[in-house]
Amino acid sequence: MPLAASYPLPSPQLPTGAPRDRVHWLELPARRESVSAARAAAAALLRAWEVPEETRDDAVLVLSELATNAVCHTRSARFLCCVGLTPDSSVHLEVHDHDTVKHSLVPGSPAVDDEGGRGLLLVQHMAAGWGVERSLLTGGNAVWARLGGPRSVRR
């Protein structure tokens, strides 16, 4: 079985009007090495779409944090990652898990010596908007983030 299946597919969470050729999905097993595969695929897509380097780097980091949460904090065997461009050229990212338990995502307050707990703080700081809702594709959680455009949060 390959590490990932990749395909273009419209996103039910992505704002309407996104060009179909600027929305791409990656299906991955929920394993730690899948996070690096998601990062590499996102970087390649954003480079091909000529997204500026700083935005591309920020998007790859945010996607990495969302994918890591899906791997480490859900009971999913697989997860879906979406990378897309909105009509206003914002980068839209999603990670869908298959966990039927609804998670409320709240950025942590890690102590100085804590090795984890900073991922959502990074997402909150870097993204123009982010949130979590039920996935229309998997029935699990869909965590999304948008880089660029007006700031918004839905949790």
Order of alpha helices (4+ residues) and beta strands (2+ residues): beta-beta-alpha-alpha-beta-beta-alpha-beta-beta-beta
